[in-house]
């Protein structure tokens, strides 16, 4: 998997929360890395326990918090700011449905990988491998829709006050206090590091 860093799912810098839409996009890039790691677990002949632990930790913490960011903060803000011509509600409704389905699917994956770790399996069984691949594929479709529709519209519709509130709530959810003056114009971040085996960009500040 050329292009993936040694620490696959490295934590995002806390200061990026001052530009909350950039933070969400960066988290989307980490989720695409997660998809590649799920594919790796699904296709490698031998079970990789260290990789499984990293995937589990990300699904149970960062990914779960990311969904809350969107469902409790970003989506409600967009519903208040969107205009009828945006035709946003069907998209948000679809994404919320997928979030609920993904949560159930993620629970099965977490249980399967944890059982494999507890029993020190040498290889994953076929149903779990298939489940990992399906989850990765569904996540890629989900992220593509969010990046193509939701995020560009958020940049158009959300005001500086909206972004300050969004960043503050996201930071508080992570136990971080942002100073009001820390929230400013969106910063530019490079997408260095090349691509992985699936063509997914590896995010790097």
Secondary structure, 3 states (H helix, E strand, C coil): CCCCCCCCCCCCCHHHHHCHHHHHHHHHHHHHHHHHHHHHHHHCCCCCHHHHHHHHHHHHHHHHHHHHHHHHHHHHHHHHHCCHHHCCHHHHHHHHHHHHHHHHHHHHHHHHHHHHHHCCCCCCCHHHHHHHHHHHHHHHHHHHHHHHHHHHHHHHHCCHHHHHHHHHHHHHHCCCCCCHHHCCCCCCCCECCCECCCCCECCEC
